[in-house]
Each structure stands twice: as C-alpha cells, then as structure tokens.
Amino acid sequence: MNTKELQRTGEKLMMVMVFTLIISMMSALMFNIVLPDISKEFNLSIAEVSWFSSAYALIYAIGTVTYGKLADRFKLKNLLTFGLLMFVFGSLIGLLSETFWLALVGRCLQSLGAASIPATAMLIPIRFFAPERRGSALGMTAVGLAIGSALGPVISVVIVSVAHWRWLFAVPFLIVLTIPFYRKYLGNDVGTATGKFDWIGGSLLGIMVALLLLSVTNESWLIMLGSLLALLLFIVRIRKAGDPFIQPSLFKNRKYTLVLPITFLLNGMGLSLYFLSPLLLSTVQQLPSSWIGFVMVPAAVASALMGRRGGRLADSKGNSYLFYLSSALLMICFVLLSTFTTSSAVFIALFLIFGNVGQSFILIALSNSVSRVLPKEQVGVGMGLFFMLNFISQSISTGVLSKVVALGSDTLWNPAGSQSGGFVFSNIFLVIAVLQVLTMIFYYYQFGRESSKDIESKELKIA
C-alpha cells in the first residue's frame, strides 16, 4: 500500500475512531452524575459507590499500557476487536444487574475493554500517517474526546430523567457498529516486537499503579509504601528479564523521559478545569446540578471545533509552537478564573473555553512529540505508558484538590480577585497559573532553545 492509499485508509479509520472515542468518553463520565442515586438504591455510602468511578479509572490505567505492549507484537485489529466486545459484554452485564456488586463487575469489564481504545487512537496516526501529517490526525482524537465530554453529562441527565440509571449501560452497545470497519481497514500488520510476553513485569507494574491509586483514594502512607516496593521490584525485573515488559532502553530516550513529567504535571493541572469547575458553580454560584453540565458544554464544543485546527498547527508550525499557544490559553483561563471566581456562570463558561481548547492543544502537542521520538518496536508500550501516566496524574490531582477544597481558605492570594467569596478556588487557580508558567519555562530550556525546524527534523529521523 503506497503512502497516499495508506493515508486515505487512515482518514477513514480516524473518522470511525472519533465515534468510538465519543462513546467511550460518554461511558466514562455518565455514571458520575448518578452515584447518589446508586448509593440510595443499595443503601451504600458515597465512598462505596465511588468504586464505580475509581475501579473504572484503575483498570483503565493499567489496561492502557498492557494493550499498548500487546500491540507491539499482535495484530491491532484483533486486540481492538477483543476490547470492544469486552466493552459491550460488560455493558450487558451492568444493564441486566440486580445488585450493586454485579453492576460493579459490569463496570470493571467495561473498563477492561475500553482500555484498548487509547492505544489504538494513538497507533492509527503513527501507522497510517507520515510524521508531518500526524498532528492533524491526533487533532481528530481531541475532537472525539471533546464531543464525548460534552455529551456525557447531558445524555446522562436525559436518560435518567426518563428511565432507570442502569440504562446508561446501554449506550456503549452502539460501539458494535464500529467493529466491521476496524476489521476491514486495520489490516493484518503485526507488531515488530519479539520474545516472550513478560507477565511478571506487567503484573508488578499493575500492582504498583493499583496501590498508588488506592493510597491516594484512602490517604494511606502504608499502601503508598507498598506501591513503592512494587515499583522497586518492577525496576529489578525489567533490568534482569530477558524480554522485559518495558525495555530499560526506553528510559534512556532523553526526549521521551523529559516529556513524561511535563505531561504528568500538565494533565494533573488540567484536571482542575473538569473537577473544580462543577464544585465552583455549585458552591459559589449556587447553580443547580442539572444546569452545571450545560455550563460546561460551550467549552467542550469549542474544543471539538478547534481540535483538528490544533493538529494542523502542530503539522505546519511545529509542536513547540502549539505547546506555547496552548500554555498561553491555559494561563489566561486560570488567571481569569482566579480573578473573577464569583462572577456569573456565563462568564465562567466563557473562561473555560480558553482552558478546554488549551488543554486539547497541549495533549495534541505532547502526543505528537512522543510519537515521533519512539522507535517503532516501542511505540505501543511507549504510548501506553504515556496515557497511563495521564490517568495516574489525574487521580492524584483529584485527591489533592479534594483535600485542599475541604480545608478551605480565609485569605485571598490574588490581589485582583473578588473579595465576596470563593477564596479557596481563587487561590488554587492562581497557584495552577504559576505552575503553568514554570512548566512552560522548563519546556523552553529543555526544547525551546532549538528552532522548531531543528526539533522537527530530529523527531522525523527517529520516526
């Protein structure tokens, strides 16, 4: 298949992937709204029913890197087919469940299947598009995620208003429609990795991630020590094993290892837009929960409309340019939120547009950079690890932000901020704005002193 035919096939696949990402993102978010209903129906505490979200995130994080590793050695279309069927099977279990625990099993199976989607969303641009066109393809993934984020809460409210919350499990059934297209267009290419699959290394990595997320959720230093022990054992394993789960040489790739902590920080900070904004609208603006989702919609729509534009900017002007642009948008958003914390919900909705578009752009820039600096035999596991760190950072950020909001604040750090309330939210957004500036300075000193053309040419040589 020549380059043009490969790209045409890739464009068809990305259209299908956008639909897949919409359904996947909706499924991830819809249940957050009905946790109080589930708690009431089964007479459980909010902490117990929160496993609907935390178990999903935990399995998703571990599964993402596992599917990425498997994609380095097996047919991508077979892995994705298995994942999507598992996603649907879990949805069926949840829809038919009569007990909380069976519904939770269905939710876990959903996550186990859905974890195959991020790896595929990243590997299609890498395998079907030339490096100088990947940005546009990655921009389409941002479109799917943004639309799913916008529709998830809205569709959830609509379904729950006319039917039982279990019918939220029915939405993923639509994903079956995509399987024939993936089977047709993904082809029979097999990953280039060889050797045995390191199940011991993979298990240690999974245990480390699970204990880390549990330590954050339960605020337990003992569990955190268990996570660190699992990490040490994992490091020993990949250094001693003949065919380790992750080749140690991956971490000798300087550009890759520098992008990972930047991604970790930026995703943790970006989560504040989706986690703090509803709390701000509820506690400060006193907005009913039924309207909070609609306030978030304009920002998600803007991200969907601008997603592909961001990808084209990465292709035409370089990832560094898009990184600086997205950082500027995020800083504008955080400064505005810090300064006008108590303003009308209409203004909050407008401020969030800057932040959501900036967060979409920055994910495109970082994903594109990572895809270009990875050797072919490590693309799957490298991108899987990249996404796994995203989920870990978001989980840790959720725990930290929850704690800070609970502590509250009687002082306002932003001299231009409103004195009428919402001090803790204003202070958090101000700190995040400062961290955004520091991250951008770090990026500049590590990457920005080279011209965009120099950086792109080096990345293309590796790709």
N, C-alpha and C positions, 0 to 999 in steps of 0.2 A: 504494500500500500504506500503510494507516494505521499509527500508532505501535505499537498492540498486535500487529497482524499482523507488523510488522517485527521486533518483539522476539521473538515466537514462532518466527519463522524463524531469528533469531539464536541462540536457545537450542538449536534443532536443530543448527545449524552448529557451535556450541561443543561439543556432545557428540561430533560427528564429529571436531572439531579435537583434543579430548582424546586420542582414539585415535591420531590422526595424530602428535601430539607424543610419545606413548608410544613408538611405533615409531621415530620419528626420533631420540629421545634414546637409546633402546636401541642403535640402529645406531652412534651417535656414540661410545658407551662400550665396546661389546663387544670391539672389537679391541685395546684397551689391555692386556687380560689375556693375549692370545696373541702379543704381539710377540716374546717369547723363542722361542716355537715357530717363528714365521716366520723369525727370524734363524737358527735351527739348520737348518731345512729348506733354505734357499737359501744357507747359508754366508755370511751378511752380518753386519755389525756392528749393534749395537743402534741406533747413530746413523743408519745407513742405513735400517733398517726403521721407525724412528720417523717417517719420512715418511708412514707410514700414518695417523698422528695429526696431524702438523704440516701436511701438504698438505690434509687434510680441513678443519682449522681455518682455514687461509689462504683457501681457495676459499670457505668458508662465510662468512667475514667480509666479503669483497669482494662475494660474491653477494647477501648480505642487503640491503645498501644499493642494489645495482643493481635487484633485484626491487622494492624499495620505490619507487625512482624510476620504474620502468616501470608500477607500479600507479597512479601519479598520472595516467597517460594511456591505459592499456589496460584491457580487461576483466580483472578479478581472477580470474574463473573460468578464463579461458584461460591466464593466466600460471601459476596453480597446477596446472592440468592438465598443462601442459608440464613443470613442475618435478617433479611426482610421477612422470610417465612417465620422465623422465630419471633419477630416483632408482632406479626399478625396472630400467631399462636398464643402469645402472652396476652394480647388484647382480647382474644376469645375467652381465655381463662378468666380474665378480670370481668368481662361482661356477664358471664354466667355464674360468678361467685356469689355465695350467700353469706360468707363470713369475711371478716377483715383480713385474716391471715391468708385465705385463698386469693383475695383481691391483691394482697401484697405480693404473693407469688406471681400473679399475672403481671404486676408492675415490674418485678425483677426480670421476668422473661422478656418483657418489652424492652427493657434497657439492654439486656444481653444481645438482643437482635439489633436495636438501633445503634449500638456502638460500632457497627460495621459501616455506618454512613459517613462519618467524618473522614475516615481513611480513604474511602472511595472518592469523596468530594475533593480531596487534595491530590489523589493519584491520577484522576482523569486529566486535569490540566497538565500534569507532568508528563504523562504518557502520550497525550494526543495533541499537545500544542508545543510549538517551538518556544524556547525560553523568552524570546522578545514578545510573545503573544499571551503568556500565561497570566499576566495581570488582569487582562480583560475577562479571562475565564474564571479566575478567582473572584473577580468582582461579581460574577453571577451567583457564586455561593453566598456572598454577602446579601444579595437580593433575596434569596430564598430564606436565609436566617431572619432578615428584617421583616419580611411578609409574615412568616410564621410567628414571630414575636408579637406582631400587631394583631394577628387574627386569634392567637391562642386564648387570651383572656376574654375577648369579645365572644368568640364561639362558645367558650365555656359557660359564660353567663346566659347565652341564648339557649343552650341545651338544657342547663339546669333549671331554667325558668319553665320549661315545658315537659321535662322528663326527669327520671332518676339520674343521680350523678354517675351511676355505672355506665350509662350510655356514652360517657366520654371515652370509654374504651373502644367504641365503635368507629371513631374517626380514623384510626390507623388502618382499618380494612381497605381504605382507598389506595394504600401503597401497593397492593397486589397488582394494580394496573400498570405499575412501572416495570415489573419483573420481565415480561416479554421483551421490552425494549433493551434492558440491560443484557439479556441473554443474546439478543441479536447483534448489538453494536460493540460490546466489550471485547469480543473476540476470544481467542484461545491462548493469548500470551501468558506465559508462566514467569513468575519472578526469577531473578538470576541467582538468588542465594542458594547455597548448597549446605550439606551436612545435616545432622540431626537437629530436631527442634528441642531447645533447652527448656523443658518443662519445669525443672527445678529453679532455674533462674527466673523464669516468668512467674512462678508461684511466689518466690521471695519478693519480687517487685510488687506483685498484687497484695501480699501481706503488708508490705511497707506502706503502700498507699492506703489500704483499708484502715490500718492502725492510725495513720496520720490523720485521716479524716474523722475517725472516731474520737481521737484525742481532742480535736478542735470542737466537735459537737458536744462532747461530755466534759470539756475543760479538765482533762486528766493528764497530769505530767507522767504518771506511771505508764499509761498507754503510749504517750509520746516516746518514752524510753524504749518501749517495745518496737516502735516504728524505726527508731534509730538503730536498734540491734538488727532488725531485718535489713535495713539499708547496708550496714556493715557486712552482713552475710552475703547480700547481693553483690557487693563490690568484690568480695573474695571469690565468689562464684564466677563472675564474668572474667576475672583475671586468671582463673585456674582451668576453666572448662575449655575443651577443645573447640566446641561450637557454641559460644555463649549466646544468651538471649539478646544481649546488646554487645556488639564488638567494642572493646575499650578504645579502639582507634577512632570511634565516632566522637568521643570527647576530646580528642586531640585536634579536632577540626575547630580552629580558633573562632572563626566567624559564627559557626553553629553554636558553640558554647557561650558566646557573648550575647547572641540573640535570645537564648533561653531565659536568662534572668531578666532581660528587658521585657520580654513577653510576660513573664510571671508577674512582674510589678504592674505593668500596664493593664493586664486583664483584671488583676485584683482591684486596681483603682477604678477601672471602667465599670465594674460590677456595681459601684455606688449609684450609677445612673438608674439601674433597674431595681436595686434593693432599697436605697434610701428615698428615692422619689415617691413611691407609694406611701411610705411612712410619713414623709413631709406633707404630702397632700392630705393625709388622714388626720394627723395630729395638729398641724399648724393651720392649714386652710380649712380643716373640718369638712372635707369633701366626703360624701357617702361612698362606700366601697364600690357601689355599682357604677359610679362615674369615674373612678380613678383609672380604670383600664382605658376609657375613651380619651383621657388627657394624655396617655402615653402613646396613643395611635399616631398623631401627626409626626412625631419623631421617627417612629418605625417606618411610616410611609416615605418620609424623606430619605431614610437610609436605603429603602428599596429602590427609590427613583435614582439615587445618586451612586448606588453600589457599582454598577458597571462603569460609570464615569470615573470612579476612583481607580478601577482596574486599568482603564485606558491611560490615565495619568501615570500610573506606575510603568506602563509599557513605553510611553512616549518621553517621559521626563525622569524616570528612574525611581527606585524605591525610596531613596533618601528624600527626594522632593515630596513624595506622598507622605512620608513619615513626618516631616516638618509641618506640612499643611495640616495633617490630622492632629498633631500635637497642639498647634495653634487653635484649632477649633475646640479641642477639649479644654484648653486653658480658658478660652472665652466662656465656655459653658460653666465651668466650675467657679470662675470669678463672679459671673452673673448670679449663679445660684447662691453663692456665699453672701453677695451684697444685697440681693432682693429676695431673701428667703421667705419673707412674709407677704410677698406680692400676690396678685391674683393668680389663680390656677391657669388662666390663659397665658400669662407671661411665663410661668413655669413650663408650660407646654412648648412655648417658643424657644426657651433656653435649651430644653432637652434636644431640640433639633440639631443644634450645634454639636452637642455631646454625642448623640447617636451616630450622626454622619461621621464625626471624627473617630469614634470607636470602630466603625465599619472600615474606614480607610486605613486605620492603623493595623487592623488584623490582616487586610489585604497586603500591605507593605511588608509586614513581618513574615506572613506565609510565603509570599513570593520570594523574599530573601532566603528563607530557609530552603525552599525547594531548589534553589539554584546552587547552593553550596554543598548539597549532599551527593555523594557518589550513588550511582544507580542501584547498587546492591544494598544500600542502606536507606533508600528513600522511604520505604514503607514504615520501618521501625522508627526512623528519624522523625517523620511527620506524626506518627502515632504518639511518640514521646512529647512532641511539641504540643499536641492537643491535650494530652494527659496533664501536662503542667498547667494548661489553661484552666482545667476543671479544678485542680488542686488549689490554684491561686484564688479562684472564685469561692471555693468552700472556706478557705482560711479567711478570706476577706469578709464573708458573711458572718463568721464567728466574731471577728474583731469588731466589725461595725455594729453588730447587735449589742456587744458589751459596752461600747462607747456610748451608743444611744441610750442604753439603760442607765448609765451613770449620769447622763445629762450634763448641763453646764449652766453656771450662773453668770458667766462673763462672756463678753463678745470680743473676739480677737480681731475681727475685721473692722477697722475704724470707719469704713464707709457703709457698714451693714446696718440693717434696721434694728432699732432698739426695742421693738414691740414683741419680740419672742423668737423662738426657733434658734436659740444661740448654739445649741449642740450641732444642729445641721449646718449652720453657717460656718462654724469652726472646722467641721470635718471637710466641707467642700474647700475651704481655704487651704487646709493642710494638703489636700489632694492636688490643688492647683500648684502649690510649691513643689510637691514631689514630681509633678508633671514637668516642671521646668528643669529640675535636677536630672530627671531621666533623659530629657532632650539634650542637656549638656553632656551627659555621659555618652549618649549615642554620637554626638558630634565629635568628641575626642577619640572615639573608637572607629567611626566610619566616615564622619562628615568632612575630615580634612583632606580626603581624597575626592577628586571630582566624581560626579555621577557616572561619567563615561568610564573612568578607571575602575570604579566599583563594578559596574555592569559587565565590563569586559572580563574581569576576573571571575565573576559568577558564571558567565557564559562558558568559560574554559572548563570549569568544573562540571557544569551541566552537560 
